[in-house]
Amino acid sequence: MRRTRGFSLVELAVVMTIVAFLLGGLIFTLSAQVEQRNFEETRRRLEQARELLLGYVIVNGRLPCPATAASAGDESPSGGATACTAGYGGWLPARAIGYQQTDASGYAVDAWGNRIRYAVSATTWGTTPFARFTKPHVAGSVTAAWSISQTPSDLVICASATGITATTCSTATSVTNQNIVVAIIYATGKNGAFTCATCVDEAANTNGDQVFVFHTPTPSTAANGEFDDQFTWITVGELYGKLIAAGVLP
């Protein structure tokens, strides 16, 4: 009778090792593809929110207040009659602008399910959000013309949290100046708004003051810790340009 020879334990171990390497590489590739799709989808959502905010200001003559933890995804206060409740540390007011990608509580979310944050310039609007104007025609009569001289003087974006203060970039490199940004929309990325001892750049974006940090993503080994926040913002020039193009401003 012929003797049937099977695989030895060593041969099986080699085969299993090769299969494990192949599966590991496949899983890593798929994971990287998912993360890239989430990054691109979040970028798309931020741009969509930006366009909705610009549309809102054309219709209402002002930017909406941020949402708060108690406003169920709407601006707070509703209608923007008084100073914004959240100051600089609120969320995108999904209900006010008609944003559709929301969580179960009505808050706008990024591709990872984290709530999208939003800040609006406050210094020049006093008790109401930036860019509250009187429309030029009411009941057929001409009222005061819309102003194009109003500029922000508070929001600023820095390249690092090292050297910043609560009101300026100070010794840190400035990405923008304080007379250009009327609103900031940003996502806290895959890691969310977590805090750690070395994550100083991300912590600067959720501490509720008027100074924000934005730069390319960095790993946890970076000097200022992990950073994966995604940003977009609206400048005062763009806002006025949209109002002029819509025929709201002369």
WOVENZI-V697122 format. One record per residue. RES is the residue in three letters. PSI is psi in whole degrees, -180 to 180 (none if undefined). OMEGA is omega in degrees with one decimal (* if undefined). D_CENTER is the distance of its C-alpha to the mean C-alpha in whole Angstrom. Layout:
[[RES/PSI/OMEGA/D_CENTER] [RES/PSI/OMEGA/D_CENTER]]
This chain:
[[MET/141/179.4/75] [ARG/140/-179.6/72] [ARG/126/179.4/70] [THR/125/-178.1/66] [ARG/127/178.1/64] [GLY/-172/177.7/60] [PHE/143/174.3/57] [SER/166/179.0/57] [LEU/-35/179.1/55] [VAL/-44/179.9/54] [GLU/-42/177.6/53] [LEU/-39/179.1/51] [ALA/-40/178.8/49] [VAL/-45/179.8/48] [VAL/-45/-179.7/47] [MET/-37/178.4/45] [THR/-43/178.9/43] [ILE/-45/178.9/43] [VAL/-41/179.6/41] [ALA/-42/177.8/39] [PHE/-43/-179.5/38] [LEU/-44/178.9/37] [LEU/-39/178.5/35] [GLY/-42/178.2/33] [GLY/-39/179.4/32] [LEU/-45/-179.8/32] [ILE/-41/179.0/29] [PHE/-42/180.0/28] [THR/-45/179.1/27] [LEU/-41/179.4/26] [SER/-42/179.2/23] [ALA/-38/178.9/22] [GLN/-40/178.7/22] [VAL/-44/179.8/20] [GLU/-39/179.0/17] [GLN/-41/177.7/17] [ARG/-42/178.4/17] [ASN/-39/178.3/14] [PHE/-48/-179.1/12] [GLU/-38/178.5/13] [GLU/-39/177.1/13] [THR/-41/176.2/9] [ARG/-41/178.8/9] [ARG/-41/-180.0/11] [ARG/-38/177.8/9] [LEU/-41/178.4/6] [GLU/-37/177.1/9] [GLN/-44/178.4/11] [ALA/-39/179.2/9] [ARG/-45/179.4/9] [GLU/-38/178.4/13] [LEU/-37/177.3/14] [LEU/-41/177.8/13] [LEU/-38/175.5/15] [GLY/-38/179.6/18] [TYR/-43/-177.5/17] [VAL/-30/176.5/18] [ILE/-41/-177.6/21] [VAL/-40/-170.4/23] [ASN/-9/179.4/22] [GLY/17/178.4/22] [ARG/160/170.8/19] [LEU/146/-179.1/16] [PRO/158/172.9/15] [CYS/156/173.1/15] [PRO/156/172.1/12] [ALA/156/176.8/13] [THR/177/179.6/15] [ALA/-19/-176.9/17] [ALA/5/-173.2/20] [SER/6/176.4/19] [ALA/40/176.3/18] [GLY/1/178.0/15] [ASP/163/177.6/16] [GLU/153/-179.7/16] [SER/120/2.5/18] [PRO/156/179.4/21] [SER/130/-179.6/21] [GLY/-8/176.2/22] [GLY/32/-175.9/21] [ALA/-27/179.8/24] [THR/-176/-178.0/24] [ALA/145/-178.9/21] [CYS/132/-177.2/18] [THR/-41/-173.0/19] [ALA/-8/-175.0/15] [GLY/-127/-179.3/16] [TYR/1/-170.7/12] [GLY/40/-176.7/11] [GLY/-169/-179.8/11] [TRP/163/178.1/9] [LEU/128/-178.8/8] [PRO/82/-173.3/12] [ALA/-42/-177.6/13] [ARG/-38/-177.0/17] [ALA/-35/-175.3/17] [ILE/-6/179.2/15] [GLY/29/178.6/17] [TYR/133/-168.3/14] [GLN/-26/-179.1/16] [GLN/94/-174.8/14] [THR/165/173.2/14] [ASP/-175/-175.8/16] [ALA/-20/-179.5/19] [SER/1/176.5/18] [GLY/11/-179.5/17] [TYR/140/178.2/13] [ALA/139/-177.7/10] [VAL/156/175.1/10] [ASP/-172/-175.5/9] [ALA/-17/177.6/12] [TRP/-1/-179.6/13] [GLY/7/177.3/13] [ASN/143/-177.2/10] [ARG/136/179.2/9] [ILE/134/-176.5/5] [ARG/162/-172.6/5] [TYR/137/175.7/6] [ALA/143/-179.5/9] [VAL/143/-179.7/12] [SER/139/-175.4/15] [ALA/-27/-170.6/18] [THR/-44/-172.9/21] [THR/-10/-179.5/22] [TRP/-2/174.9/22] [GLY/-102/-176.2/24] [THR/1/180.0/24] [THR/158/-177.3/22] [PRO/159/-178.1/18] [PHE/145/174.1/18] [ALA/34/170.2/20] [ARG/119/-176.3/23] [PHE/162/170.1/26] [THR/124/-178.9/29] [LYS/144/-171.6/30] [PRO/-20/-178.9/33] [HIS/123/176.4/35] [VAL/123/179.0/36] [ALA/39/174.6/39] [GLY/-9/179.6/40] [SER/150/-178.1/40] [VAL/129/175.8/38] [THR/-171/179.9/36] [ALA/139/-179.5/35] [ALA/153/177.1/33] [TRP/137/-179.1/29] [SER/140/172.3/28] [ILE/21/178.9/26] [SER/-11/-179.0/27] [GLN/127/179.1/24] [THR/151/176.4/22] [PRO/164/176.9/19] [SER/30/-177.6/20] [ASP/-56/-175.7/18] [LEU/137/177.6/14] [VAL/145/179.4/14] [ILE/127/-177.6/12] [CYS/161/-179.0/15] [ALA/-10/-179.1/16] [SER/155/175.9/17] [ALA/-10/179.5/17] [THR/115/177.7/21] [GLY/-3/-178.4/23] [ILE/162/171.0/20] [THR/-174/180.0/21] [ALA/-10/-175.8/19] [THR/-16/-178.2/20] [THR/167/173.2/20] [CYS/-22/179.2/19] [SER/-115/-177.1/23] [THR/-8/177.1/24] [ALA/154/177.5/21] [THR/132/-178.6/20] [SER/128/174.9/18] [VAL/-37/176.7/16] [THR/168/170.2/16] [ASN/175/-173.2/18] [GLN/8/178.7/18] [ASN/20/-174.7/20] [ILE/-30/-172.5/17] [VAL/121/177.4/14] [VAL/-23/178.8/14] [ALA/148/177.7/10] [ILE/131/175.2/7] [ILE/128/-176.8/4] [TYR/154/178.0/1] [ALA/143/-177.4/4] [THR/5/172.4/7] [GLY/-171/-175.6/9] [LYS/-39/-176.3/13] [ASN/-4/179.3/14] [GLY/-163/-178.5/11] [ALA/51/-178.9/12] [PHE/160/178.4/15] [THR/145/173.8/17] [CYS/166/-172.8/20] [ALA/-30/-174.9/23] [THR/-2/-176.0/21] [CYS/60/-171.8/18] [VAL/-30/-179.8/17] [ASP/-45/178.3/14] [GLU/-37/-179.8/12] [ALA/-30/-179.8/14] [ALA/-19/-178.1/13] [ASN/-10/-177.2/10] [THR/15/-177.5/11] [ASN/2/172.7/14] [GLY/3/178.0/14] [ASP/-175/-172.1/15] [GLN/2/-177.9/14] [VAL/127/-177.2/14] [PHE/161/-178.9/11] [VAL/134/176.5/11] [PHE/133/173.4/10] [HIS/-180/179.3/13] [THR/155/-179.0/14] [PRO/146/177.2/14] [THR/152/179.6/17] [PRO/176/-178.4/19] [SER/-17/-179.7/21] [THR/-5/-179.7/24] [ALA/159/-176.1/22] [ALA/-40/180.0/23] [ASN/20/174.7/20] [GLY/-178/-179.7/19] [GLU/141/178.3/17] [PHE/120/176.6/13] [ASP/20/177.3/11] [ASP/143/176.3/7] [GLN/137/-172.5/6] [PHE/150/160.4/5] [THR/157/-179.3/6] [TRP/164/179.3/8] [ILE/127/178.4/11] [THR/159/-179.1/15] [VAL/-36/178.6/18] [GLY/-41/178.2/20] [GLU/-41/179.9/18] [LEU/-48/178.8/18] [TYR/-36/177.4/21] [GLY/-41/177.7/22] [LYS/-40/179.7/21] [LEU/-39/178.3/23] [ILE/-45/-179.6/26] [ALA/-31/-180.0/26] [ALA/-3/179.7/26] [GLY/12/179.3/29] [VAL/-41/174.4/27] [LEU/149/179.9/28] [PRO/none/*/31]]
